[in-house]
């Protein structure tokens, strides 16, 4: 009986050492998954609910729709600058705010979707649809700090620029990591 108890104790100790060493080896392996690769960028109507890109019924566009973003002009070029995107955005023309999400977190809010004919004033970020320029047949989209541009020096606009600085840097770094910056 003593022999059986002794063998059982040895077996339990060897098993415990083996299990402990397996766990230790797992922790020592390098972290190979880039968490940014698992994060998705998308834009939807502001709703106050936390949701992912796949759960948001009202997703307007995702990182897959973006061809490039020009940091100096703030132009955002979509792969398909078609009527369907414009129609989705026009549905939000009179709604409050669009949310720019990075994963499950709201990166920043854009106060409105505006066009060249909009007569309202916005002191915070806007998604601007413009048909004015060198190619009127090829409309452009911009992320501007205010609308119209003459209010860029207003103290409210400047306060919002400062408020959004960290999120803006995160947004541009993310797009740069995806090869979508110009």
N, C-alpha and C positions, 0 to 999 in steps of 0.2 A: 504494500500500500504506500509505504514511504517512497518507494521507487517511482510509482505512478504519479504521486504528488510532485516529486522532484522533476520529472520529465514534463509534466504539465506547466510548472513554473518556468522551466527553461523555454518551453515553446511560447509561452505568453511574453516573456522578455524578448525573445528573438523577433516575434511578431511586432511588438511595440517599437523596437529599434528599427525594423524594416519600414513600418508605417511612418515613423518620425523622419527617417532619412528620405523617404519618397516626398513627403511634404516639403522638406528642406530643399530638395533638388528643384521642385516646381517654383519655389520662390526665387531661386538663383538664376533661373532662365531669364534672358533679357526680354523686356517688354517690346513686342514686335508690331503690335497694332497701333497705327496712328489714330488717336481719338478724333482728329479733324476729319479723317476719312469717313467716320461714322456720323458726322454732323452734317445736316442738310440745311441749305438756305432756301427760304421760300417767303413769299409775300401773300398776305391775305387781308380781308377786311378786319378792322379792329372789332373784337368781340369780347375781350376780357377773359375768355376761356383759354386755358393752357391746352395746346393741342399740337400734334406733329403734322408734318406736311401731308402724310397719307390720310390723316383723320380730318383735316380741314377741307370741308366741302367747298368753301369759298376761296380756295387757293387761286390767286391771280396769275402768278408765275413762280418758277423755281430757278435754281442755279442752272439747270439744264437748258432753260430757255434763253439764258444770257450768252451772247457771243463774246462780248467784251464790255469793259467799262473804262472810260477815259478819265483819269483822276483830275487832269487840269481843266477840262471843259465840263466834266461831270455828265457827259453823255453816256447813256446806257443803251447799247445796241443789242437787240434781240435777234436770235437766229432766224425767226420768222416774224418780220415786221408786218404782219398781216392784219386783216380786218377782224379776225377772231380775238386777238389780243386787245385791240382797240375797243372792241365791243365789251369785253370783260371789264376793262378799266372804266369805260363810260358808264357802266352800271353803278360804279362807285363815285361818279362825278358829284353827286349831292350828298354823299355820305361822309360822316366824320372818320377820318384817319384810316390809314393803311398800316399794317404792322409788318415790319421786316424782321423775320425770325431767323435765328441761327440755332438749329436744333429745337429744343423745347422752349428756349428763352426768347423773349422779345428783344431784339437788338436795338431797334429804335422805331419810333412812329413817324410816319409822314402825314402831315396835317391834311393834305388833300391831293387828289388828282386834278390838275388844272390844264387848260389849253390856252393858246395865244389870245383868245377872245374873252378870257375870264376878266371880269372887272373887280373882283374881290382882292383884298390885300391879305397876305399871309406872312407872318413873321417867323415861321418855322419851316422845316423841310417840306418840300412839295415834289411830287412826280409831275413834271411838266411835259406835255405833249405839244410839239411845235411843228408847224408846217411852213414856217418862215425860214428862209435861208437859201443857200445856193442850189438846192435840189428840192423844189416844192412837191415833187411827186414821191419823195422819199421822206416821210415824216420822221422826226427824231424825238427821243425821250431823254429827259435830263432829270437829275436829282439836284435841285437847287435849295439853297439855305433859306430863301424867301421868294415871294412872288408879289408884284413884279420886282425886277432886279434893282431898281432904284432905292429899295428899302434895305439894302445890304448893310448900310452904316447905322441903321436905327438901333437904339440900345436894346430893344426887345430881340431883334434878330441876332445881335452880337451875343446876348446872354444865352440864346438857344444854341448858337454855334459852340460856345464854350461847354454847354450842358451835353451836347452830342459828340464832343471831341473824341472821347475814349471809344465810344461805339462806332464812330466813323472810322477810326483807325483799325478797329477789329474787322469791320466790313471790308475795307480795302486790303488788309492783310489776307483775309480769307479768299477774296477773289484773286489776289496775286498767287496764293498757294494753288489755286485751281487753274492758273494760266489764263485768267480772263481780264488782266489789267493791261491798259495801254499807257 
